[in-house]
Amino acid sequence: MSTTEEQLKFQQFHASLGRQPQGPLARIATFVVGTILMVVGFMFSLAALAVVAVAVVVVGAWLWWKTRAMRRQIEEQLAQQPAFQANETAFDGHIIEGEAVREPEPGALPAAC
């Protein structure tokens, strides 16, 4: 068998894969096989999603458990801080805006940019 004959058979084989099934039985079989593959793919994607969801819950619970001492310490520190006293001056909402211009000293060289 020569190389051109092998290439011709290869091209014919792959060309036959892309066309529509010939008879009604082949069309039904194609539909059934395609439907089964889609259902199986959907099942595996749901299983993968469930595994990821369980992993997220487990990691979240582990982090929550490991940080409980730190959260308790933060709560204690907040409870020890003095509360705001009524006689302290609070920010009254008055803001003074302005600009500042820096003038060079006499005899100083200008800065090179």
N, CA, C and O atoms as a GROMACS GRO file, in nm:
protein
  452
    1MET      N    1   0.086  -0.117   0.000
    1MET     CA    2   0.000   0.000   0.000
    1MET      C    3   0.090   0.123   0.000
    1MET      O    4   0.182   0.133   0.082
    2SER      N    5   0.066   0.215  -0.090
    2SER     CA    6   0.151   0.333  -0.099
    2SER      C    7   0.101   0.442  -0.004
    2SER      O    8  -0.007   0.431   0.054
    3THR      N    9   0.183   0.544   0.011
    3THR     CA   10   0.150   0.652   0.103
    3THR      C   11   0.027   0.729   0.057
    3THR      O   12  -0.054   0.770   0.141
    4THR      N   13   0.010   0.748  -0.070
    4THR     CA   14  -0.106   0.824  -0.118
    4THR      C   15  -0.235   0.746  -0.096
    4THR      O   16  -0.338   0.807  -0.068
    5GLU      N   17  -0.229   0.613  -0.106
    5GLU     CA   18  -0.349   0.534  -0.080
    5GLU      C   19  -0.387   0.541   0.068
    5GLU      O   20  -0.505   0.548   0.101
    6GLU      N   21  -0.287   0.539   0.156
    6GLU     CA   22  -0.314   0.550   0.298
    6GLU      C   23  -0.372   0.687   0.332
    6GLU      O   24  -0.465   0.698   0.412
    7GLN      N   25  -0.317   0.790   0.271
    7GLN     CA   26  -0.369   0.925   0.295
    7GLN      C   27  -0.512   0.937   0.244
    7GLN      O   28  -0.595   1.001   0.309
    8LEU      N   29  -0.541   0.877   0.130
    8LEU     CA   30  -0.676   0.882   0.073
    8LEU      C   31  -0.775   0.810   0.165
    8LEU      O   32  -0.884   0.861   0.190
    9LYS      N   33  -0.738   0.693   0.215
    9LYS     CA   34  -0.826   0.620   0.307
    9LYS      C   35  -0.846   0.698   0.437
    9LYS      O   36  -0.957   0.703   0.492
   10PHE      N   37  -0.738   0.760   0.486
   10PHE     CA   38  -0.747   0.841   0.608
   10PHE      C   39  -0.843   0.957   0.588
   10PHE      O   40  -0.926   0.985   0.675
   11GLN      N   41  -0.832   1.025   0.476
   11GLN     CA   42  -0.920   1.139   0.446
   11GLN      C   43  -1.065   1.094   0.431
   11GLN      O   44  -1.156   1.162   0.479
   12GLN      N   45  -1.088   0.981   0.365
   12GLN     CA   46  -1.224   0.931   0.349
   12GLN      C   47  -1.284   0.890   0.483
   12GLN      O   48  -1.402   0.914   0.509
   13PHE      N   49  -1.203   0.829   0.569
   13PHE     CA   50  -1.252   0.788   0.700
   13PHE      C   51  -1.294   0.910   0.782
   13PHE      O   52  -1.402   0.910   0.842
   14HIS      N   53  -1.211   1.012   0.785
   14HIS     CA   54  -1.244   1.130   0.864
   14HIS      C   55  -1.354   1.214   0.800
   14HIS      O   56  -1.427   1.283   0.871
   15ALA      N   57  -1.369   1.208   0.670
   15ALA     CA   58  -1.478   1.279   0.605
   15ALA      C   59  -1.611   1.212   0.639
   15ALA      O   60  -1.714   1.280   0.648
   16SER      N   61  -1.610   1.080   0.657
   16SER     CA   62  -1.735   1.010   0.688
   16SER      C   63  -1.781   1.038   0.831
   16SER      O   64  -1.899   1.022   0.862
   17LEU      N   65  -1.689   1.078   0.918
   17LEU     CA   66  -1.728   1.106   1.056
   17LEU      C   67  -1.809   1.234   1.069
   17LEU      O   68  -1.887   1.246   1.163
   18GLY      N   69  -1.794   1.329   0.980
   18GLY     CA   70  -1.858   1.459   0.991
   18GLY      C   71  -1.994   1.467   0.924
   18GLY      O   72  -2.063   1.568   0.943
   19ARG      N   73  -2.036   1.370   0.849
   19ARG     CA   74  -2.163   1.383   0.779
   19ARG      C   75  -2.279   1.321   0.859
   19ARG      O   76  -2.257   1.249   0.956
   20GLN      N   77  -2.401   1.350   0.818
   20GLN     CA   78  -2.522   1.300   0.885
   20GLN      C   79  -2.532   1.148   0.869
   20GLN      O   80  -2.486   1.093   0.769
   21PRO      N   81  -2.594   1.080   0.967
   21PRO     CA   82  -2.617   0.936   0.955
   21PRO      C   83  -2.706   0.906   0.834
   21PRO      O   84  -2.791   0.987   0.798
   22GLN      N   85  -2.685   0.790   0.774
   22GLN     CA   86  -2.752   0.758   0.649
   22GLN      C   87  -2.900   0.721   0.668
   22GLN      O   88  -2.987   0.783   0.607
   23GLY      N   89  -2.928   0.624   0.749
   23GLY     CA   90  -3.065   0.574   0.758
   23GLY      C   91  -3.134   0.620   0.886
   23GLY      O   92  -3.071   0.681   0.973
   24PRO      N   93  -3.265   0.590   0.896
   24PRO     CA   94  -3.339   0.630   1.015
   24PRO      C   95  -3.290   0.559   1.141
   24PRO      O   96  -3.292   0.618   1.249
   25LEU      N   97  -3.248   0.434   1.129
   25LEU     CA   98  -3.198   0.361   1.244
   25LEU      C   99  -3.067   0.424   1.295
   25LEU      O  100  -3.045   0.433   1.416
   26ALA      N  101  -2.982   0.467   1.204
   26ALA     CA  102  -2.857   0.532   1.242
   26ALA      C  103  -2.885   0.667   1.308
   26ALA      O  104  -2.816   0.705   1.402
   27ARG      N  105  -2.984   0.739   1.261
   27ARG     CA  106  -3.020   0.867   1.322
   27ARG      C  107  -3.075   0.848   1.464
   27ARG      O  108  -3.042   0.924   1.554
   28ILE      N  109  -3.157   0.746   1.483
   28ILE     CA  110  -3.210   0.718   1.616
   28ILE      C  111  -3.097   0.677   1.710
   28ILE      O  112  -3.091   0.723   1.824
   29ALA      N  113  -3.008   0.591   1.661
   29ALA     CA  114  -2.895   0.548   1.743
   29ALA      C  115  -2.806   0.667   1.780
   29ALA      O  116  -2.759   0.677   1.893
   30THR      N  117  -2.784   0.758   1.685
   30THR     CA  118  -2.703   0.877   1.712
   30THR      C  119  -2.770   0.964   1.818
   30THR      O  120  -2.703   1.014   1.908
   31PHE      N  121  -2.901   0.981   1.807
   31PHE     CA  122  -2.974   1.061   1.905
   31PHE      C  123  -2.966   0.997   2.044
   31PHE      O  124  -2.944   1.067   2.143
   32VAL      N  125  -2.985   0.865   2.052
   32VAL     CA  126  -2.983   0.795   2.180
   32VAL      C  127  -2.845   0.803   2.244
   32VAL      O  128  -2.832   0.832   2.363
   33VAL      N  129  -2.742   0.777   2.165
   33VAL     CA  130  -2.605   0.781   2.218
   33VAL      C  131  -2.569   0.924   2.262
   33VAL      O  132  -2.508   0.942   2.367
   34GLY      N  133  -2.607   1.024   2.184
   34GLY     CA  134  -2.580   1.163   2.221
   34GLY      C  135  -2.653   1.203   2.349
   34GLY      O  136  -2.596   1.272   2.433
   35THR      N  137  -2.778   1.159   2.363
   35THR     CA  138  -2.855   1.189   2.483
   35THR      C  139  -2.792   1.122   2.606
   35THR      O  140  -2.781   1.184   2.712
   36ILE      N  141  -2.752   0.997   2.591
   36ILE     CA  142  -2.689   0.927   2.703
   36ILE      C  143  -2.560   0.995   2.744
   36ILE      O  144  -2.533   1.011   2.863
   37LEU      N  145  -2.479   1.036   2.647
   37LEU     CA  146  -2.354   1.105   2.679
   37LEU      C  147  -2.379   1.238   2.749
   37LEU      O  148  -2.305   1.274   2.841
   38MET      N  149  -2.481   1.310   2.708
   38MET     CA  150  -2.514   1.436   2.774
   38MET      C  151  -2.560   1.414   2.917
   38MET      O  152  -2.520   1.488   3.007
   39VAL      N  153  -2.643   1.313   2.940
   39VAL     CA  154  -2.691   1.284   3.075
   39VAL      C  155  -2.576   1.241   3.166
   39VAL      O  156  -2.568   1.284   3.281
   40VAL      N  157  -2.488   1.155   3.115
   40VAL     CA  158  -2.374   1.110   3.194
   40VAL      C  159  -2.281   1.228   3.226
   40VAL      O  160  -2.232   1.239   3.338
   41GLY      N  161  -2.258   1.316   3.129
   41GLY     CA  162  -2.176   1.435   3.153
   41GLY      C  163  -2.238   1.526   3.257
   41GLY      O  164  -2.167   1.582   3.342
   42PHE      N  165  -2.369   1.543   3.251
   42PHE     CA  166  -2.439   1.626   3.350
   42PHE      C  167  -2.429   1.564   3.490
   42PHE      O  168  -2.411   1.636   3.588
   43MET      N  169  -2.440   1.432   3.498
   43MET     CA  170  -2.428   1.365   3.628
   43MET      C  171  -2.288   1.386   3.687
   43MET      O  172  -2.275   1.416   3.806
   44PHE      N  173  -2.185   1.372   3.605
   44PHE     CA  174  -2.050   1.391   3.656
   44PHE      C  175  -2.025   1.535   3.695
   44PHE      O  176  -1.953   1.561   3.792
   45SER      N  177  -2.084   1.631   3.623
   45SER     CA  178  -2.064   1.771   3.661
   45SER      C  179  -2.135   1.801   3.794
   45SER      O  180  -2.083   1.878   3.875
   46LEU      N  181  -2.252   1.741   3.817
   46LEU     CA  182  -2.319   1.759   3.946
   46LEU      C  183  -2.240   1.695   4.059
   46LEU      O  184  -2.232   1.750   4.169
   47ALA      N  185  -2.182   1.579   4.033
   47ALA     CA  186  -2.100   1.514   4.135
   47ALA      C  187  -1.977   1.598   4.167
   47ALA      O  188  -1.940   1.612   4.284
   48ALA      N  189  -1.914   1.655   4.066
   48ALA     CA  190  -1.797   1.740   4.088
   48ALA      C  191  -1.837   1.865   4.166
   48ALA      O  192  -1.763   1.909   4.254
   49LEU      N  193  -1.952   1.923   4.134
   49LEU     CA  194  -2.000   2.041   4.206
   49LEU      C  195  -2.027   2.007   4.352
   49LEU      O  196  -1.998   2.088   4.441
   50ALA      N  197  -2.083   1.891   4.379
   50ALA     CA  198  -2.109   1.850   4.517
   50ALA      C  199  -1.978   1.831   4.593
   50ALA      O  200  -1.968   1.870   4.710
   51VAL      N  201  -1.878   1.773   4.530
   51VAL     CA  202  -1.748   1.753   4.595
   51VAL      C  203  -1.685   1.888   4.628
   51VAL      O  204  -1.630   1.906   4.737
   52VAL      N  205  -1.692   1.983   4.535
   52VAL     CA  206  -1.636   2.117   4.559
   52VAL      C  207  -1.712   2.186   4.672
   52VAL      O  208  -1.651   2.250   4.758
   53ALA      N  209  -1.845   2.174   4.675
   53ALA     CA  210  -1.924   2.238   4.780
   53ALA      C  211  -1.890   2.180   4.917
   53ALA      O  212  -1.878   2.255   5.014
   54VAL      N  213  -1.874   2.050   4.926
   54VAL     CA  214  -1.838   1.988   5.054
   54VAL      C  215  -1.698   2.032   5.096
   54VAL      O  216  -1.675   2.058   5.214
   55ALA      N  217  -1.606   2.042   5.002
   55ALA     CA  218  -1.470   2.087   5.034
   55ALA      C  219  -1.471   2.230   5.087
   55ALA      O  220  -1.399   2.262   5.181
   56VAL      N  221  -1.552   2.316   5.026
   56VAL     CA  222  -1.560   2.455   5.072
   56VAL      C  223  -1.617   2.462   5.214
   56VAL      O  224  -1.567   2.539   5.296
   57VAL      N  225  -1.719   2.383   5.243
   57VAL     CA  226  -1.778   2.382   5.377
   57VAL      C  227  -1.678   2.330   5.480
   57VAL      O  228  -1.667   2.385   5.589
   58VAL      N  229  -1.605   2.225   5.445
   58VAL     CA  230  -1.508   2.168   5.538
   58VAL      C  231  -1.395   2.267   5.566
   58VAL      O  232  -1.356   2.284   5.681
   59VAL      N  233  -1.342   2.332   5.462
   59VAL     CA  234  -1.234   2.429   5.481
   59VAL      C  235  -1.284   2.550   5.560
   59VAL      O  236  -1.214   2.600   5.647
   60GLY      N  237  -1.404   2.595   5.531
   60GLY     CA  238  -1.461   2.707   5.606
   60GLY      C  239  -1.480   2.674   5.753
   60GLY      O  240  -1.450   2.756   5.840
   61ALA      N  241  -1.530   2.556   5.781
   61ALA     CA  242  -1.548   2.515   5.921
   61ALA      C  243  -1.413   2.501   5.991
   61ALA      O  244  -1.401   2.537   6.108
   62TRP      N  245  -1.313   2.450   5.923
   62TRP     CA  246  -1.180   2.438   5.982
   62TRP      C  247  -1.122   2.576   6.014
   62TRP      O  248  -1.066   2.596   6.122
   63LEU      N  249  -1.135   2.672   5.920
   63LEU     CA  250  -1.086   2.807   5.946
   63LEU      C  251  -1.161   2.873   6.062
   63LEU      O  252  -1.101   2.939   6.146
   64TRP      N  253  -1.292   2.854   6.067
   64TRP     CA  254  -1.372   2.909   6.176
   64TRP      C  255  -1.323   2.852   6.310
   64TRP      O  256  -1.310   2.925   6.407
   65TRP      N  257  -1.297   2.721   6.314
   65TRP     CA  258  -1.254   2.657   6.437
   65TRP      C  259  -1.114   2.705   6.479
   65TRP      O  260  -1.089   2.727   6.597
   66LYS      N  261  -1.024   2.720   6.382
   66LYS     CA  262  -0.887   2.760   6.413
   66LYS      C  263  -0.877   2.907   6.455
   66LYS      O  264  -0.782   2.943   6.525
   67THR      N  265  -0.971   2.992   6.416
   67THR     CA  266  -0.964   3.134   6.450
   67THR      C  267  -1.050   3.171   6.569
   67THR      O  268  -1.065   3.290   6.599
   68ARG      N  269  -1.108   3.075   6.638
   68ARG     CA  270  -1.198   3.108   6.748
   68ARG      C  271  -1.126   3.176   6.863
   68ARG      O  272  -1.182   3.266   6.925
   69ALA      N  273  -1.003   3.137   6.894
   69ALA     CA  274  -0.927   3.200   7.002
   69ALA      C  275  -0.895   3.345   6.967
   69ALA      O  276  -0.901   3.433   7.053
   70MET      N  277  -0.861   3.370   6.842
   70MET     CA  278  -0.830   3.506   6.800
   70MET      C  279  -0.955   3.594   6.807
   70MET      O  280  -0.947   3.709   6.849
   71ARG      N  281  -1.068   3.541   6.767
   71ARG     CA  282  -1.193   3.619   6.774
   71ARG      C  283  -1.228   3.651   6.919
   71ARG      O  284  -1.272   3.762   6.950
   72ARG      N  285  -1.209   3.555   7.008
   72ARG     CA  286  -1.235   3.578   7.151
   72ARG      C  287  -1.143   3.685   7.207
   72ARG      O  288  -1.185   3.769   7.287
   73GLN      N  289  -1.017   3.684   7.166
   73GLN     CA  290  -0.919   3.782   7.211
   73GLN      C  291  -0.957   3.923   7.162
   73GLN      O  292  -0.945   4.020   7.237
   74ILE      N  293  -1.003   3.934   7.040
   74ILE     CA  294  -1.045   4.064   6.985
   74ILE      C  295  -1.166   4.116   7.062
   74ILE      O  296  -1.172   4.235   7.094
   75GLU      N  297  -1.261   4.029   7.092
   75GLU     CA  298  -1.378   4.071   7.169
   75GLU      C  299  -1.340   4.120   7.308
   75GLU      O  300  -1.397   4.218   7.357
   76GLU      N  301  -1.244   4.053   7.373
   76GLU     CA  302  -1.199   4.097   7.505
   76GLU      C  303  -1.131   4.233   7.499
   76GLU      O  304  -1.152   4.317   7.586
   77GLN      N  305  -1.049   4.255   7.397
   77GLN     CA  306  -0.982   4.383   7.382
   77GLN      C  307  -1.082   4.495   7.357
   77GLN      O  308  -1.066   4.606   7.409
   78LEU      N  309  -1.184   4.468   7.279
   78LEU     CA  310  -1.286   4.570   7.254
   78LEU      C  311  -1.364   4.600   7.381
   78LEU      O  312  -1.403   4.715   7.404
   79ALA      N  313  -1.387   4.499   7.462
   79ALA     CA  314  -1.460   4.522   7.587
   79ALA      C  315  -1.377   4.602   7.688
   79ALA      O  316  -1.433   4.673   7.770
   80GLN      N  317  -1.244   4.591   7.682
   80GLN     CA  318  -1.158   4.663   7.775
   80GLN      C  319  -1.136   4.808   7.736
   80GLN      O  320  -1.096   4.889   7.820
   81GLN      N  321  -1.162   4.843   7.610
   81GLN     CA  322  -1.141   4.982   7.568
   81GLN      C  323  -1.243   5.072   7.636
   81GLN      O  324  -1.359   5.034   7.652
   82PRO      N  325  -1.199   5.193   7.677
   82PRO     CA  326  -1.295   5.284   7.740
   82PRO      C  327  -1.397   5.334   7.638
   82PRO      O  328  -1.367   5.356   7.521
   83ALA      N  329  -1.517   5.350   7.687
   83ALA     CA  330  -1.624   5.397   7.599
   83ALA      C  331  -1.609   5.547   7.579
   83ALA      O  332  -1.539   5.613   7.656
   84PHE      N  333  -1.673   5.600   7.477
   84PHE     CA  334  -1.670   5.743   7.448
   84PHE      C  335  -1.744   5.818   7.558
   84PHE      O  336  -1.859   5.787   7.589
   85GLN      N  337  -1.677   5.918   7.615
   85GLN     CA  338  -1.738   5.996   7.723
   85GLN      C  339  -1.814   6.114   7.664
   85GLN      O  340  -1.776   6.168   7.560
   86ALA      N  341  -1.921   6.154   7.730
   86ALA     CA  342  -2.004   6.264   7.680
   86ALA      C  343  -1.932   6.398   7.690
   86ALA      O  344  -1.962   6.488   7.611
   87ASN      N  345  -1.838   6.414   7.784
   87ASN     CA  346  -1.772   6.543   7.800
   87ASN      C  347  -1.655   6.561   7.704
   87ASN      O  348  -1.598   6.670   7.697
   88GLU      N  349  -1.617   6.457   7.628
   88GLU     CA  350  -1.510   6.469   7.529
   88GLU      C  351  -1.562   6.544   7.407
   88GLU      O  352  -1.679   6.532   7.370
   89THR      N  353  -1.474   6.620   7.347
   89THR     CA  354  -1.515   6.693   7.226
   89THR      C  355  -1.513   6.597   7.109
   89THR      O  356  -1.415   6.527   7.086
   90ALA      N  357  -1.618   6.597   7.037
   90ALA     CA  358  -1.630   6.512   6.920
   90ALA      C  359  -1.610   6.597   6.796
   90ALA      O  360  -1.614   6.720   6.802
   91PHE      N  361  -1.590   6.535   6.688
   91PHE     CA  362  -1.576   6.606   6.561
   91PHE      C  363  -1.708   6.673   6.529
   91PHE      O  364  -1.813   6.609   6.526
   92ASP      N  365  -1.701   6.804   6.506
   92ASP     CA  366  -1.824   6.880   6.484
   92ASP      C  367  -1.862   6.892   6.336
   92ASP      O  368  -1.962   6.955   6.304
   93GLY      N  369  -1.784   6.835   6.249
   93GLY     CA  370  -1.818   6.839   6.107
   93GLY      C  371  -1.764   6.960   6.034
   93GLY      O  372  -1.790   6.976   5.915
   94HIS      N  373  -1.689   7.046   6.102
   94HIS     CA  374  -1.634   7.167   6.040
   94HIS      C  375  -1.496   7.136   5.984
   94HIS      O  376  -1.406   7.096   6.058
   95ILE      N  377  -1.479   7.154   5.855
   95ILE     CA  378  -1.353   7.125   5.788
   95ILE      C  379  -1.301   7.254   5.728
   95ILE      O  380  -1.375   7.326   5.660
   96ILE      N  381  -1.176   7.284   5.752
   96ILE     CA  382  -1.113   7.401   5.692
   96ILE      C  383  -1.028   7.352   5.576
   96ILE      O  384  -0.935   7.273   5.593
   97GLU      N  385  -1.062   7.399   5.458
   97GLU     CA  386  -0.986   7.359   5.340
   97GLU      C  387  -0.895   7.472   5.298
   97GLU      O  388  -0.925   7.589   5.322
   98GLY      N  389  -0.786   7.440   5.237
   98GLY     CA  390  -0.695   7.544   5.190
   98GLY      C  391  -0.584   7.484   5.108
   98GLY      O  392  -0.577   7.363   5.088
   99GLU      N  393  -0.496   7.572   5.060
   99GLU     CA  394  -0.382   7.530   4.982
   99GLU      C  395  -0.256   7.582   5.048
   99GLU      O  396  -0.258   7.682   5.118
  100ALA      N  397  -0.148   7.514   5.025
  100ALA     CA  398  -0.019   7.557   5.077
  100ALA      C  399   0.075   7.578   4.959
  100ALA      O  400   0.086   7.492   4.871
  101VAL      N  401   0.142   7.692   4.959
  101VAL     CA  402   0.239   7.722   4.854
  101VAL      C  403   0.374   7.738   4.922
  101VAL      O  404   0.390   7.815   5.016
  102ARG      N  405   0.470   7.664   4.873
  102ARG     CA  406   0.604   7.671   4.931
  102ARG      C  407   0.689   7.761   4.843
  102ARG      O  408   0.708   7.735   4.725
  103GLU      N  409   0.738   7.866   4.902
  103GLU     CA  410   0.824   7.958   4.828
  103GLU      C  411   0.968   7.925   4.860
  103GLU      O  412   1.002   7.903   4.977
  104PRO      N  413   1.053   7.922   4.759
  104PRO     CA  414   1.194   7.889   4.784
  104PRO      C  415   1.263   7.998   4.866
  104PRO      O  416   1.228   8.116   4.859
  105GLU      N  417   1.359   7.955   4.942
  105GLU     CA  418   1.435   8.049   5.023
  105GLU      C  419   1.520   8.137   4.931
  105GLU      O  420   1.566   8.091   4.826
  106PRO      N  421   1.542   8.261   4.968
  106PRO     CA  422   1.625   8.347   4.883
  106PRO      C  423   1.768   8.292   4.875
  106PRO      O  424   1.828   8.255   4.976
  107GLY      N  425   1.819   8.288   4.754
  107GLY     CA  426   1.955   8.240   4.731
  107GLY      C  427   1.964   8.089   4.710
  107GLY      O  428   2.072   8.037   4.682
  108ALA      N  429   1.853   8.018   4.721
  108ALA     CA  430   1.855   7.873   4.700
  108ALA      C  431   1.840   7.844   4.550
  108ALA      O  432   1.770   7.914   4.478
  109LEU      N  433   1.907   7.739   4.506
  109LEU     CA  434   1.898   7.700   4.365
  109LEU      C  435   1.766   7.624   4.342
  109LEU      O  436   1.724   7.546   4.427
  110PRO      N  437   1.702   7.649   4.225
  110PRO     CA  438   1.579   7.574   4.197
  110PRO      C  439   1.610   7.426   4.176
  110PRO      O  440   1.716   7.390   4.124
  111ALA      N  441   1.517   7.343   4.218
  111ALA     CA  442   1.534   7.198   4.206
  111ALA      C  443   1.520   7.158   4.061
  111ALA      O  444   1.432   7.208   3.991
  112ALA      N  445   1.605   7.067   4.015
  112ALA     CA  446   1.596   7.017   3.878
  112ALA      C  447   1.492   6.907   3.871
  112ALA      O  448   1.490   6.818   3.956
  113CYS      N  449   1.408   6.913   3.773
  113CYS     CA  450   1.304   6.813   3.757
  113CYS      C  451   1.340   6.711   3.655
  113CYS      O  452   1.263   6.619   3.629
   0.00000   0.00000   0.00000
